[in-house]
Amino acid sequence: MKTKTKKMIAPIVIVTIICVYYIAIGVIFAYMNGVPMLAKIIALIVPALLTGVAITVLIQRIKEIKKGEDDDLSKY
């Protein structure tokens, strides 16, 4: 396996776990009884937005790895 491919595994796994967590929490909260409809809608929209942000960051990180920027903290 290529070195760049190995470096992509950890970010992909972590973002996948985070996205599943966000969506699961939102769905569980949305199916609770006695919760107002507005709260249920917010409980689905916020995790969806957080998932979108996490995927965007993952895509940026994969592009950095492909360019050869292994340590993105070295810029600072």
C-alpha positions as CSV (number, residue, x, y, z in Angstrom):
1,M,0.0,0.0,0.0
2,K,1.3,3.4,-0.9
3,T,2.4,5.8,1.9
4,K,-0.1,8.4,0.8
5,T,-2.9,5.9,0.9
6,K,-1.9,4.8,4.4
7,K,-2.0,8.5,5.6
8,M,-5.6,8.8,4.3
9,I,-7.0,5.9,6.2
10,A,-7.0,7.5,9.7
11,P,-8.8,10.8,8.6
12,I,-11.4,8.8,6.6
13,V,-12.1,6.4,9.6
14,I,-12.3,9.2,12.1
15,V,-14.6,11.4,9.9
16,T,-16.8,8.3,9.2
17,I,-17.2,7.6,12.9
18,I,-17.9,11.3,13.7
19,C,-20.6,11.5,10.9
20,V,-22.3,8.3,12.1
21,Y,-22.3,9.7,15.6
22,Y,-23.8,13.0,14.6
23,I,-26.5,11.5,12.5
24,A,-27.4,8.8,15.1
25,I,-27.8,11.4,17.9
26,G,-30.0,13.5,15.6
27,V,-32.2,10.6,14.6
28,I,-32.5,9.3,18.2
29,F,-33.5,12.8,19.4
30,A,-35.9,13.2,16.5
31,Y,-37.8,10.0,17.4
32,M,-38.2,10.9,21.1
33,N,-41.8,11.4,22.3
34,G,-42.8,14.7,23.8
35,V,-40.3,16.7,21.9
36,P,-41.7,19.7,20.0
37,M,-41.5,19.4,16.2
38,L,-39.2,22.4,15.9
39,A,-36.7,20.8,18.2
40,K,-36.9,17.6,16.1
41,I,-36.2,19.5,12.9
42,I,-33.3,21.3,14.5
43,A,-32.0,17.9,15.8
44,L,-31.9,16.7,12.3
45,I,-30.5,19.8,10.6
46,V,-27.6,20.6,13.0
47,P,-26.1,17.1,12.7
48,A,-26.5,17.2,9.0
49,L,-24.6,20.5,8.8
50,L,-21.9,19.2,11.1
51,T,-21.6,16.1,8.9
52,G,-21.2,18.3,5.8
53,V,-18.5,20.4,7.5
54,A,-16.6,17.2,8.6
55,I,-16.8,15.8,5.0
56,T,-15.6,19.2,3.6
57,V,-12.6,19.2,6.0
58,L,-11.9,15.5,5.1
59,I,-11.8,16.4,1.4
60,Q,-9.4,19.3,2.0
61,R,-7.2,17.0,4.1
62,I,-7.1,14.3,1.3
63,K,-6.1,17.0,-1.2
64,E,-3.3,18.1,1.1
65,I,-2.0,14.6,1.5
66,K,-2.1,14.0,-2.3
67,K,-0.1,17.3,-2.8
68,G,2.5,16.0,-0.3
69,E,1.7,18.3,2.6
70,D,1.9,15.5,5.2
71,D,2.3,17.8,8.2
72,D,-0.1,20.7,7.8
73,L,1.0,22.2,11.1
74,S,4.4,22.9,9.7
75,K,3.0,26.0,8.0
76,Y,2.3,27.7,11.3
